[in-house]
């Protein structure tokens, strides 16, 4: 598949190379990136600042393995709203449920699709019954338990 040019014309090949390196390992020092791309460390710093200002880079985060911290159940939840106009209010309330790690406004069968992590199935039941299904505007939910995460990655830029 041919590489598509980014919509924003302020992003060039060097920016794409920098992003590609950091997407593989976000802890790569700027000096190491500079050596690999044969530019100065200052250039990398300036380019990163530019990419942040353009909104290409949304921040940096630490990825942890939830299972190593005792969260053994990952589930996906299709949420049906009574009315689409209740979406914003439902999201405000759902933001208070710490077990929800992703939330998407979707087309198709559900209004909202969520990813949640819980310690076990009892914890999942509590989160569903006591927190999520009690949100005003939620008509019902469908739950899918993940048996294994086979692929998790970012887009590829190269």
trRosetta pair geometry for C-beta under 8 A, 3 or more apart (Angstrom, degrees):
i j d omega theta_ij theta_ji phi_ij phi_ji
3 158 7.7 -54 -101 178 134 24
6 9 7.9 -179 91 -74 87 28
6 11 4.6 -7 67 69 149 134
6 16 7.5 -166 -23 -79 122 107
8 11 5.1 72 89 -2 98 106
8 54 6.3 113 167 -174 163 132
8 56 7.4 -121 45 -70 150 111
10 50 7.4 -139 149 168 117 118
10 54 6.3 -166 85 -100 132 141
11 15 4.6 -115 -157 83 77 151
11 16 6.8 94 159 -51 105 82
11 51 7.5 71 -107 -105 102 89
11 54 7.3 174 -61 124 99 169
11 56 6.7 114 -88 -80 133 153
12 15 5.4 107 53 9 56 102
12 16 7.3 -109 114 -3 35 93
13 16 5.5 -55 -150 36 35 113
13 17 6.3 36 153 -20 68 104
14 17 5.6 -52 -148 35 33 112
14 18 6.4 35 153 -20 65 104
14 37 6.7 101 -143 179 87 140
14 39 7.0 60 -147 -37 130 156
14 43 7.8 -63 169 155 144 119
14 47 6.5 -109 123 -114 108 153
15 18 5.7 -54 -149 35 31 112
15 19 6.3 29 154 -16 65 108
15 47 5.8 -160 -98 -170 76 116
15 50 7.6 -88 -105 90 122 119
15 51 6.2 154 -152 -77 111 115
15 56 7.7 34 172 100 125 171
16 19 5.8 -56 -147 39 29 111
16 20 6.2 35 153 -25 64 106
16 157 5.1 -167 -166 159 90 126
16 158 7.5 136 151 -79 107 63
17 20 5.6 -52 -147 32 30 115
17 21 6.6 30 156 -18 63 103
17 37 5.6 126 123 -108 136 125
17 158 7.9 66 -104 -87 59 103
18 21 6.1 -58 -155 34 30 109
18 22 6.4 16 155 -7 65 112
18 33 6.1 62 -129 178 78 137
18 37 7.1 -32 -72 -43 75 162
18 44 6.2 162 -122 -136 127 84
18 47 5.6 146 -10 116 169 137
18 48 7.0 -133 158 -70 142 79
18 51 7.6 -152 93 -30 129 151
19 22 5.9 -65 -145 45 30 104
19 23 5.9 32 158 -25 69 110
19 51 7.1 176 -73 -140 106 157
19 56 7.3 -79 -93 147 137 124
19 57 7.7 -150 -110 -72 100 98
19 157 5.7 69 96 -8 113 169
20 23 5.9 -54 -142 33 26 111
20 24 6.8 24 157 -17 60 104
20 156 7.8 45 -125 -166 97 60
20 157 4.7 -127 -77 64 94 115
20 158 5.1 66 -126 -40 148 104
21 24 6.1 -62 -161 33 30 108
21 25 7.3 -46 165 48 63 81
21 28 5.7 -92 150 71 102 164
21 33 5.3 146 102 -118 156 101
21 36 6.8 139 -105 79 147 150
21 37 7.9 -104 -28 -44 147 114
22 25 7.1 -91 -143 76 31 46
22 26 5.4 51 -179 -113 80 54
22 28 6.0 -129 -98 44 60 113
22 33 7.4 -5 -55 -91 88 141
23 26 7.4 30 -103 -68 21 79
23 154 5.1 -114 -166 72 119 147
23 157 7.0 126 19 2 151 115
24 28 7.8 42 76 -29 88 134
25 28 4.8 95 96 -40 100 98
26 60 6.2 151 177 -144 134 102
28 32 5.4 -116 -178 79 87 126
28 33 5.7 98 131 -55 117 96
29 32 4.6 95 64 3 85 102
29 33 7.2 -151 99 -4 46 85
30 33 5.5 -54 -149 38 37 113
30 34 6.1 43 152 -25 68 105
30 41 5.2 91 123 -154 105 86
30 44 4.3 165 -162 103 98 137
30 45 5.9 40 -161 -61 159 77
30 48 7.3 -86 -104 -18 119 142
31 34 5.5 -50 -147 33 32 116
31 35 6.6 35 153 -20 63 102
31 41 4.9 -15 -93 -97 66 122
32 35 5.8 -49 -151 32 32 112
32 36 6.5 30 153 -17 63 107
33 36 5.8 -58 -150 38 31 110
33 37 6.1 4 161 3 68 114
33 44 5.1 115 90 -121 120 146
34 37 6.4 -72 -141 51 24 93
34 38 7.9 116 165 -64 55 3
34 39 5.3 -104 -147 79 75 68
34 40 5.8 -26 -155 152 132 16
34 41 4.5 -86 -32 -76 160 54
34 43 6.7 125 -119 54 102 98
34 44 5.0 -104 -67 -23 91 128
35 38 7.4 20 -176 -75 29 44
37 44 7.7 130 48 -80 133 104
39 43 4.2 -82 154 69 119 150
39 44 6.7 138 94 -46 114 80
40 43 4.7 110 60 -5 77 99
40 44 7.5 -140 101 -1 50 81
41 44 5.7 -51 -157 33 40 112
41 45 6.4 40 147 -20 68 105
42 45 5.5 -53 -148 37 35 114
42 46 6.2 34 154 -18 68 105
43 46 5.8 -55 -146 38 30 109
43 47 6.2 28 155 -18 65 109
44 47 5.8 -58 -146 39 29 110
44 48 6.2 30 155 -21 65 107
45 48 5.9 -55 -148 34 28 110
45 49 6.5 29 153 -19 63 105
46 49 5.7 -54 -151 34 31 112
46 50 6.4 33 151 -20 64 106
47 50 5.5 -53 -149 35 33 114
47 51 6.3 32 153 -19 66 106
48 51 5.7 -54 -146 37 32 111
48 52 6.5 35 153 -20 64 104
48 57 7.0 0 -163 4 72 162
49 52 5.8 -55 -153 35 31 112
49 53 6.4 28 152 -17 65 108
50 53 5.7 -58 -148 38 31 110
50 54 6.3 26 154 -16 66 109
51 54 5.7 -54 -142 40 31 110
51 56 4.4 -72 -167 63 84 120
51 57 4.7 66 126 -7 103 108
52 55 7.7 40 174 -70 31 24
52 56 7.6 -78 -65 53 22 75
52 57 4.8 -47 -85 68 63 110
55 58 7.0 28 -169 -86 64 73
57 60 7.9 1 175 -56 111 75
64 68 7.3 -119 171 58 88 112
64 69 6.4 35 146 -24 127 132
65 68 4.3 65 88 4 108 112
65 69 7.2 154 91 -5 61 88
66 69 5.7 -72 -155 47 39 104
66 71 3.7 -54 166 68 104 125
66 74 7.3 116 72 -74 144 102
66 117 4.8 -74 -168 -168 162 153
67 70 7.8 113 -171 -19 31 8
67 71 6.3 -91 -78 72 35 66
67 72 5.9 71 -128 -103 80 55
70 119 5.5 -9 144 -127 93 92
71 74 7.7 71 141 -66 101 74
71 117 4.4 38 169 159 137 111
71 118 6.3 145 -151 86 85 12
71 119 5.8 -72 -108 -85 50 44
72 118 7.8 -45 56 95 59 61
72 119 6.4 33 20 178 86 39
72 120 5.9 21 55 -86 114 63
73 117 7.0 149 86 -158 57 51
73 118 4.6 -21 70 65 110 89
73 119 7.2 14 20 83 99 21
73 120 6.0 108 -16 -136 122 18
73 121 6.1 139 -80 -68 157 55
73 123 7.2 165 41 66 128 106
73 124 5.3 -73 111 -52 150 126
73 145 6.4 -53 -160 -143 98 106
74 115 6.9 -7 -173 -173 96 94
74 116 7.4 163 -154 85 50 45
74 117 5.4 -20 -102 -102 71 77
74 145 7.5 117 81 -163 50 60
74 146 4.2 -26 90 45 101 126
74 149 6.9 15 60 -51 161 109
75 115 7.6 162 86 -155 43 50
75 116 5.3 -16 63 62 89 93
75 117 7.9 167 21 -87 69 30
75 118 7.0 4 6 9 112 111
75 124 5.9 91 -11 -137 146 129
75 143 5.5 -9 179 -167 130 97
75 144 6.4 152 -164 78 74 45
75 145 5.0 -39 -102 -102 90 57
75 146 6.5 -155 -90 0 31 81
76 113 6.7 -3 -177 -176 100 92
76 114 7.0 161 -158 84 53 48
76 115 5.7 -25 -102 -100 72 65
76 116 7.8 163 -93 19 24 74
76 143 7.5 146 78 -157 47 49
76 144 4.5 -15 60 62 95 104
76 146 6.7 86 -17 -49 94 97
77 113 7.1 158 81 -158 53 46
77 114 4.4 -14 58 60 105 98
77 115 7.7 -175 17 -79 82 19
77 116 6.1 31 -12 -2 122 116
77 128 7.6 -174 -113 -106 134 98
77 132 7.0 -55 176 -174 162 162
77 141 5.4 -17 -170 -169 102 120
77 142 7.1 152 -158 75 51 49
77 143 5.5 -14 -105 -103 77 68
77 144 7.5 -161 -71 24 34 72
78 109 6.3 2 -171 100 142 109
78 110 3.7 -139 -167 -69 90 144
78 112 7.8 144 -163 83 40 55
78 113 5.9 -16 -104 -106 60 76
78 141 6.5 149 79 -163 55 61
78 142 4.1 -1 53 53 109 102
78 143 7.9 -139 25 -62 72 28
78 144 7.6 58 -13 -10 94 105
79 90 7.6 162 143 163 142 143
79 110 5.7 88 51 -169 43 115
79 111 6.0 -66 98 61 81 86
79 112 3.9 -15 59 66 118 101
79 113 7.2 -161 17 -76 83 28
79 114 6.4 46 -21 -4 119 110
79 132 7.4 -117 -102 177 121 114
79 138 5.8 -61 -167 -132 106 107
79 141 5.3 -20 -103 -107 63 88
80 109 7.8 -60 -85 150 97 75
80 110 6.0 -100 -71 -128 60 68
80 111 6.2 103 -139 4 31 98
80 138 7.2 100 74 -164 55 64
80 139 4.6 -61 108 61 100 108
80 140 5.0 9 47 57 120 73
80 141 7.0 -156 16 -80 78 37
80 142 7.8 68 -23 -11 101 91
81 84 6.2 117 83 -88 134 35
81 86 5.1 -178 -171 67 123 110
81 87 6.3 -68 -71 -74 169 66
81 90 6.2 -112 -106 -31 116 159
81 111 4.1 -24 5 26 105 164
81 112 6.9 83 -39 -6 104 102
81 137 5.3 -8 -150 156 93 94
81 138 6.3 -59 -105 -104 57 45
81 139 6.2 99 174 -4 12 97
82 86 6.1 49 53 7 88 151
82 137 5.5 -122 24 -156 101 53
82 138 7.6 7 -19 49 84 1
82 139 4.8 135 -70 -63 65 101
83 86 5.1 101 69 -9 80 102
83 137 7.1 -83 44 -147 74 96
84 87 5.9 -5 -178 -32 57 111
84 111 6.2 -170 -107 -127 70 123
86 89 5.5 -64 -166 51 65 109
86 90 5.4 68 137 -30 88 108
86 136 7.2 -130 -161 122 126 78
86 137 3.2 -177 161 -142 144 137
87 90 5.8 -63 -146 37 26 110
87 91 6.3 24 160 -20 66 107
87 105 6.2 47 -161 -118 136 119
87 111 6.4 -139 -93 166 99 122
87 112 7.2 156 -133 -61 88 108
87 137 7.9 -149 -55 151 26 147
88 91 5.8 -53 -147 34 30 111
88 92 6.7 36 153 -23 62 102
89 92 5.6 -47 -153 28 35 116
89 93 6.8 27 153 -11 64 104
89 136 6.6 -46 132 85 123 106
89 137 6.1 124 84 -17 110 150
90 93 5.9 -62 -156 40 34 106
90 94 6.0 29 151 -19 70 112
90 112 6.9 -135 117 -32 135 152
90 135 5.5 85 -141 148 79 129
90 136 7.3 -137 -88 79 72 60
90 137 4.7 -111 -68 80 107 131
90 138 6.2 119 -132 -55 125 86
91 94 5.5 -57 -137 41 33 110
91 95 6.4 47 157 -34 64 97
91 103 6.7 144 -129 134 92 147
91 105 8.0 -39 -72 -66 130 104
91 112 7.6 -178 -78 -110 84 139
92 95 6.0 -48 -159 17 27 115
92 96 8.0 24 146 -17 54 100
93 96 6.1 -55 -172 24 43 112
93 97 8.0 40 139 -21 65 98
93 135 4.5 152 105 -132 140 106
93 136 7.0 136 -29 30 161 80
94 97 5.6 -45 -162 20 53 114
94 100 5.8 13 170 13 95 171
94 103 6.1 120 123 -108 136 153
94 112 7.7 -169 -41 170 170 159
94 114 7.2 -125 -173 -95 138 143
94 132 7.0 43 -115 -121 92 78
94 135 6.2 2 -62 -99 80 159
95 100 7.8 -101 -107 73 26 130
96 131 7.9 -146 100 -162 90 112
97 100 4.7 67 92 -4 104 109
97 116 7.7 -37 134 -117 121 119
97 127 6.6 100 -165 -161 119 100
97 131 4.8 123 -107 151 114 135
97 132 6.2 35 -93 -71 166 80
99 116 4.7 40 136 -164 97 100
99 117 5.8 -147 -162 63 77 55
99 118 5.6 23 -149 -77 136 76
99 123 7.7 169 -103 150 147 106
99 127 5.0 -51 49 -124 155 150
99 131 7.9 121 32 71 116 155
100 103 5.8 29 166 -57 124 106
100 114 5.3 -50 -138 -168 106 125
100 115 7.3 112 -158 74 59 49
100 116 5.2 -41 -94 -95 52 88
100 132 7.8 125 -61 -90 119 112
101 115 5.3 -55 65 97 90 98
101 116 6.7 146 8 -114 81 32
101 117 5.7 34 -19 -2 129 105
102 114 6.5 161 88 -155 63 51
102 115 4.0 32 44 32 105 110
103 112 6.3 -15 -168 -170 91 110
103 113 7.6 155 -156 81 44 46
103 114 4.9 -6 -105 -106 72 87
103 115 7.9 -129 -61 25 44 67
104 112 6.9 148 77 -159 48 58
104 113 4.7 -16 62 60 103 93
104 114 7.4 -173 21 -75 69 43
105 111 7.1 -33 -146 163 69 67
105 112 6.2 -35 -102 -101 49 70
106 110 5.8 40 67 83 124 88
106 111 7.0 137 53 162 76 17
106 112 6.7 136 15 -118 92 17
106 113 4.9 44 -21 -8 142 110
110 113 5.6 112 87 -67 138 78
110 142 7.2 -121 -78 33 122 109
114 132 7.9 -152 57 -128 160 136
116 124 7.3 127 108 -127 123 84
116 127 6.4 167 174 128 147 151
118 121 7.6 102 101 -91 132 20
118 123 3.9 172 -180 104 108 110
118 124 4.2 -177 48 -67 163 72
118 127 5.9 -133 -92 -1 125 140
119 122 7.9 -32 80 65 99 85
119 123 4.2 104 42 -17 88 158
120 123 5.2 103 49 9 61 102
120 124 7.1 -111 108 -5 36 92
121 124 5.1 -48 -146 35 39 119
121 125 6.3 46 153 -23 67 100
121 145 7.9 -20 -102 -103 97 144
122 125 5.7 -50 -151 33 32 113
122 126 6.6 33 151 -18 63 104
123 126 5.7 -54 -151 35 33 113
123 127 6.4 32 152 -19 66 105
124 127 5.8 -55 -148 36 30 110
124 128 6.3 27 156 -16 65 109
124 143 7.6 112 167 -163 120 147
124 145 7.7 5 -145 -98 169 106
125 128 5.8 -58 -146 40 28 110
125 129 5.9 10 165 -5 67 115
126 129 6.3 -64 -135 47 23 98
126 130 5.3 -17 -177 17 65 122
126 131 7.6 49 137 -4 67 100
127 130 7.0 -59 -110 52 12 86
127 131 5.2 -39 -159 38 53 122
127 132 6.2 44 147 -12 73 107
128 131 7.5 12 -25 51 5 79
128 132 5.3 -42 -133 46 40 120
128 133 5.8 41 163 -19 65 110
128 141 6.6 -142 -151 72 102 149
128 143 6.6 -39 -101 -69 143 139
129 132 8.0 34 2 47 15 81
129 133 5.8 -26 -127 37 29 127
129 134 7.8 49 152 -32 41 97
130 133 7.9 48 3 47 14 90
130 134 6.4 -14 179 -10 30 131
131 134 6.4 -81 -153 35 9 106
131 135 7.6 25 152 -42 53 93
132 135 6.1 -38 -169 -5 37 114
132 138 6.8 -154 157 179 70 177
132 141 6.4 35 127 -55 125 157
133 138 6.1 -135 -136 105 41 133
133 140 7.7 11 -129 -131 102 41
133 141 6.2 -106 -84 1 92 121
134 138 8.0 35 57 50 15 124
135 138 4.6 67 74 -6 95 122
138 141 6.8 1 177 -52 121 95
146 149 6.3 27 164 -62 138 75
149 152 5.6 12 163 -39 122 115
153 156 7.8 4 145 -52 126 86
